[in-house]
C-alpha cells in the first residue's frame, strides 16, 4: 500500500522523519521520538518504529510529503 504522510505549512513530513531517524540514534530518546511520530500521523506502533529506525524507507513527492510503500495498514483506527 502506498501512503503519504502529509506536510503542512508548519511541519515538513520528510524533515520530521529525518529528525526522528537522527533522534533514534540516542537510545534514551528513542521511545519519545517514536511516540511523537506515531501520534503526529496516528500510525501503528510498528510503522512509527520502522520509519524512525529507517527500516521502512520513504521518498519525497513534489508536494514535500513523505511517501511510504508498506504491506498492511499503517494507521490506527480513529
GUROVO-417250 format. One record per atom (N, C-alpha, C, O, CB): atom name; y, z, x. Coordinates in Angstrom, 2 decimals. Glycine has a CB too. Layout:
REM GUROVO-417250
CA Y Z X
...
***
This chain:
REM GUROVO-417250
N -1.17 0.00 0.85
CA 0.00 0.00 0.00
C 1.24 0.00 0.90
O 1.34 0.78 1.85
CB -0.01 1.23 -0.97
N 2.17 -0.86 0.60
CA 3.44 -0.90 1.31
C 4.41 0.02 0.56
O 4.54 -0.07 -0.66
CB 4.01 -2.37 1.41
N 5.07 0.90 1.28
CA 6.03 1.82 0.67
C 7.30 1.85 1.50
O 7.26 1.66 2.72
CB 5.43 3.25 0.53
N 8.41 2.08 0.84
CA 9.70 2.17 1.52
C 10.26 3.57 1.34
O 10.32 4.10 0.23
CB 10.68 1.11 0.98
N 10.68 4.15 2.44
CA 11.42 5.41 2.40
C 12.88 5.00 2.49
O 13.34 4.51 3.52
CB 10.99 6.42 3.58
N 13.60 5.21 1.41
CA 14.95 4.67 1.29
C 15.98 5.47 2.06
O 15.94 6.70 2.10
CB 15.34 4.60 -0.16
N 16.89 4.74 2.66
CA 18.07 5.34 3.29
C 19.14 5.51 2.22
O 19.06 4.92 1.15
CB 18.59 4.46 4.49
N 20.13 6.31 2.54
CA 21.27 6.47 1.65
C 22.54 6.29 2.47
O 22.49 6.01 3.66
CB 21.26 7.86 0.93
N 23.67 6.45 1.82
CA 24.94 6.36 2.55
C 25.05 7.47 3.58
O 25.79 7.35 4.55
CB 26.12 6.43 1.59
N 24.32 8.55 3.37
CA 24.45 9.73 4.22
C 23.30 9.92 5.21
O 23.46 10.59 6.23
CB 24.56 10.94 3.37
N 22.15 9.33 4.92
CA 20.96 9.54 5.76
C 20.26 8.22 6.02
O 19.98 7.46 5.09
CB 19.99 10.55 5.09
N 19.99 7.95 7.28
CA 19.21 6.79 7.67
C 17.74 7.22 7.73
O 17.38 8.09 8.52
CB 19.69 6.20 9.05
N 16.90 6.62 6.89
CA 15.48 6.97 6.89
C 14.83 6.76 8.26
O 14.13 7.65 8.73
CB 14.74 6.16 5.83
N 15.04 5.60 8.92
CA 14.45 5.43 10.24
C 14.98 6.46 11.25
O 14.24 6.95 12.10
CB 14.71 4.02 10.74
N 16.27 6.76 11.15
CA 16.85 7.75 12.06
C 16.25 9.13 11.84
O 15.99 9.86 12.80
CB 18.36 7.82 11.87
N 16.04 9.49 10.59
CA 15.45 10.79 10.29
C 14.00 10.85 10.77
O 13.56 11.89 11.28
CB 15.52 11.08 8.78
N 13.26 9.75 10.62
CA 11.88 9.74 11.12
C 11.85 9.81 12.64
O 10.98 10.48 13.21
CB 11.15 8.49 10.63
N 12.77 9.14 13.30
CA 12.84 9.24 14.77
C 13.16 10.66 15.20
O 12.59 11.17 16.17
CB 13.90 8.26 15.34
N 14.07 11.32 14.48
CA 14.39 12.72 14.74
C 13.13 13.57 14.59
O 12.87 14.45 15.41
CB 15.50 13.22 13.78
N 12.36 13.31 13.53
CA 11.15 14.09 13.26
C 10.11 13.90 14.36
O 9.48 14.86 14.80
CB 10.56 13.71 11.90
N 9.93 12.66 14.79
CA 8.96 12.39 15.86
C 9.36 13.15 17.12
O 8.52 13.76 17.78
CB 8.86 10.87 16.14
N 10.65 13.12 17.46
CA 11.12 13.87 18.63
C 10.97 15.37 18.43
O 10.56 16.08 19.35
CB 12.59 13.53 18.92
N 11.29 15.84 17.23
CA 11.21 17.27 16.94
C 9.79 17.80 17.00
O 9.58 18.97 17.35
CB 11.78 17.55 15.60
N 8.82 16.97 16.67
CA 7.42 17.40 16.69
C 6.87 17.57 18.10
O 5.76 18.08 18.29
CB 6.56 16.41 15.93
N 7.65 17.15 19.09
CA 7.24 17.39 20.48
C 7.25 18.89 20.79
O 6.59 19.34 21.73
CB 8.15 16.63 21.45
N 8.01 19.64 20.01
CA 8.10 21.09 20.19
C 7.21 21.76 19.16
O 7.54 21.81 17.98
CB 9.58 21.59 20.06
N 6.07 22.28 19.62
CA 5.07 22.81 18.69
C 5.62 23.86 17.74
O 5.22 23.88 16.57
CB 3.95 23.40 19.46
N 6.51 24.71 18.21
CA 7.06 25.75 17.33
C 7.87 25.17 16.19
O 7.94 25.77 15.11
CB 7.91 26.71 18.13
N 8.49 24.02 16.41
CA 9.33 23.39 15.39
C 8.55 22.48 14.44
O 9.05 22.10 13.38
CB 10.42 22.59 16.05
N 7.33 22.13 14.81
CA 6.55 21.13 14.07
C 6.42 21.42 12.57
O 6.67 20.52 11.77
CB 5.19 21.03 14.67
N 6.02 22.63 12.16
CA 5.88 22.87 10.72
C 7.18 22.65 9.94
O 7.15 22.12 8.82
CB 5.39 24.28 10.48
N 8.30 23.06 10.51
CA 9.58 22.90 9.83
C 9.97 21.44 9.73
O 10.43 20.98 8.69
CB 10.67 23.69 10.56
N 9.80 20.71 10.81
CA 10.14 19.28 10.83
C 9.30 18.52 9.80
O 9.83 17.71 9.05
CB 9.93 18.69 12.25
N 8.00 18.78 9.78
CA 7.12 18.12 8.82
C 7.52 18.47 7.39
O 7.51 17.60 6.51
CB 5.64 18.51 9.08
N 7.87 19.72 7.15
CA 8.29 20.14 5.80
C 9.57 19.42 5.38
O 9.69 19.00 4.22
CB 8.52 21.67 5.77
N 10.52 19.26 6.29
CA 11.77 18.56 5.96
C 11.47 17.12 5.55
O 12.01 16.65 4.55
CB 12.74 18.58 7.17
N 10.62 16.42 6.29
CA 10.28 15.05 5.95
C 9.51 15.01 4.63
O 9.78 14.17 3.77
CB 9.44 14.40 7.07
N 8.57 15.92 4.46
CA 7.79 15.97 3.21
C 8.69 16.19 2.01
O 8.57 15.49 1.01
CB 6.74 17.09 3.28
N 9.59 17.15 2.11
CA 10.46 17.49 0.99
C 11.52 16.42 0.72
O 11.91 16.22 -0.43
CB 11.13 18.81 1.25
N 11.98 15.74 1.75
CA 13.02 14.72 1.57
C 12.53 13.58 0.69
O 13.26 13.11 -0.18
CB 13.47 14.18 2.93
N 11.31 13.12 0.93
CA 10.78 11.98 0.16
C 9.60 12.36 -0.73
O 8.92 11.48 -1.25
CB 10.36 10.87 1.11
N 9.34 13.66 -0.92
CA 8.23 14.15 -1.76
C 6.90 13.51 -1.35
O 6.14 13.03 -2.19
CB 8.50 13.85 -3.25
N 6.65 13.53 -0.05
CA 5.43 12.92 0.48
C 4.27 13.90 0.43
O 4.45 15.11 0.42
CB 5.65 12.45 1.91
N 3.07 13.34 0.40
CA 1.89 14.17 0.55
C 1.91 14.77 1.96
O 2.39 14.12 2.89
CB 0.57 13.35 0.30
N 1.41 15.98 2.13
CA 1.47 16.63 3.45
C 0.87 15.79 4.57
O 1.43 15.74 5.67
CB 0.74 17.95 3.39
N -0.25 15.13 4.30
CA -0.89 14.35 5.37
C -0.07 13.12 5.75
O -0.13 12.66 6.89
CB -2.29 13.93 4.95
N 0.69 12.57 4.82
CA 1.54 11.42 5.11
C 2.75 11.88 5.93
O 3.11 11.24 6.92
CB 2.01 10.72 3.80
N 3.37 12.97 5.53
CA 4.50 13.51 6.28
C 4.08 13.85 7.71
O 4.80 13.54 8.66
CB 5.08 14.76 5.58
N 2.94 14.48 7.85
CA 2.46 14.83 9.19
C 2.19 13.58 10.02
O 2.55 13.53 11.20
CB 1.18 15.69 9.10
N 1.56 12.57 9.42
CA 1.28 11.34 10.15
C 2.54 10.62 10.60
O 2.59 10.09 11.71
CB 0.46 10.41 9.30
N 3.55 10.60 9.75
CA 4.83 9.98 10.14
C 5.48 10.77 11.27
O 5.99 10.17 12.23
CB 5.77 9.91 8.93
N 5.47 12.08 11.17
CA 6.12 12.92 12.18
C 5.40 12.89 13.52
O 6.03 12.96 14.57
CB 6.21 14.35 11.68
N 4.10 12.78 13.47
CA 3.32 12.76 14.72
C 3.16 11.34 15.27
O 2.61 11.15 16.35
CB 1.94 13.37 14.48
N 3.65 10.35 14.52
CA 3.60 8.98 14.99
C 2.26 8.29 14.77
O 2.05 7.19 15.28
CB 3.92 8.94 16.43
N 1.35 8.91 14.02
CA 0.06 8.28 13.76
C 0.13 7.30 12.59
O -0.74 6.45 12.44
CB -1.00 9.33 13.48
N 1.16 7.41 11.77
CA 1.45 6.41 10.73
C 2.73 5.70 11.18
O 3.82 6.27 11.12
CB 1.62 7.08 9.28
N 2.59 4.45 11.63
CA 3.78 3.74 12.12
C 4.67 3.27 10.97
O 4.24 3.18 9.82
CB 3.35 2.54 12.96
N 5.91 2.98 11.31
CA 6.84 2.42 10.32
C 7.65 1.33 10.98
O 7.81 1.29 12.20
CB 7.77 3.52 9.74
N 8.17 0.45 10.14
CA 9.10 -0.57 10.59
C 10.40 -0.36 9.81
O 10.47 0.47 8.91
CB 8.53 -2.04 10.38
N 11.41 -1.12 10.18
CA 12.71 -1.00 9.52
C 13.03 -2.34 8.87
O 12.97 -3.39 9.51
CB 13.82 -0.58 10.53
N 13.38 -2.29 7.58
CA 13.74 -3.54 6.89
C 15.24 -3.84 7.04
O 15.97 -3.10 7.69
CB 13.36 -3.46 5.40
N 15.65 -4.92 6.43
CA 17.05 -5.38 6.57
C 18.06 -4.45 5.90
O 19.26 -4.59 6.12
CB 17.19 -6.76 5.98
N 17.59 -3.50 5.10
CA 18.48 -2.56 4.43
C 18.45 -1.17 5.08
O 18.94 -0.20 4.50
CB 18.10 -2.44 2.95
N 17.87 -1.09 6.28
CA 17.76 0.16 7.04
C 16.87 1.18 6.32
O 17.11 2.39 6.40
CB 19.15 0.76 7.28
N 15.84 0.70 5.63
CA 14.83 1.57 5.05
C 13.61 1.59 5.97
O 13.36 0.62 6.68
CB 14.43 1.09 3.62
N 12.88 2.67 5.96
CA 11.63 2.76 6.71
C 10.51 2.20 5.83
O 10.36 2.60 4.68
CB 11.32 4.24 7.15
N 9.73 1.29 6.37
CA 8.64 0.66 5.64
C 7.32 1.08 6.28
O 7.12 0.94 7.49
CB 8.78 -0.90 5.64
N 6.42 1.61 5.44
CA 5.11 2.02 5.95
C 4.02 1.31 5.17
O 4.19 0.97 3.99
CB 4.93 3.56 5.86
N 2.92 1.08 5.84
CA 1.74 0.48 5.23
C 0.65 1.55 5.32
O 0.18 1.87 6.41
CB 1.31 -0.89 5.94
N 0.25 2.08 4.18
CA -0.67 3.22 4.15
C -1.70 3.01 3.06
O -1.35 2.65 1.93
CB 0.09 4.54 3.94
N -2.95 3.25 3.37
CA -4.02 3.16 2.36
C -4.05 4.44 1.57
O -4.48 5.48 2.07
CB -5.40 2.89 3.03
N -3.60 4.38 0.34
CA -3.61 5.56 -0.53
C -2.24 5.88 -1.03
O -1.26 5.22 -0.68
CB -4.19 6.75 0.19
N -2.17 6.91 -1.84
CA -0.89 7.38 -2.40
C -0.12 8.11 -1.31
O -0.69 8.88 -0.54
CB -1.13 8.31 -3.63
N 1.18 7.87 -1.26
CA 1.97 8.54 -0.25
C 2.75 9.73 -0.79
O 3.10 10.63 -0.03
CB 2.92 7.58 0.38
N 3.01 9.74 -2.10
CA 3.87 10.80 -2.62
C 3.12 11.71 -3.57
O 2.10 11.35 -4.16
CB 5.07 10.20 -3.32
N 3.67 12.91 -3.69
CA 3.14 13.90 -4.62
C 3.56 13.52 -6.03
O 4.60 12.89 -6.22
CB 3.63 15.34 -4.27
N 2.78 13.89 -7.00
CA 3.17 13.67 -8.39
C 4.39 14.53 -8.71
O 4.47 15.68 -8.29
CB 1.99 13.99 -9.37
N 5.31 13.96 -9.44
CA 6.55 14.68 -9.76
C 6.43 15.28 -11.13
O 7.37 15.94 -11.60
CB 7.77 13.75 -9.68
***
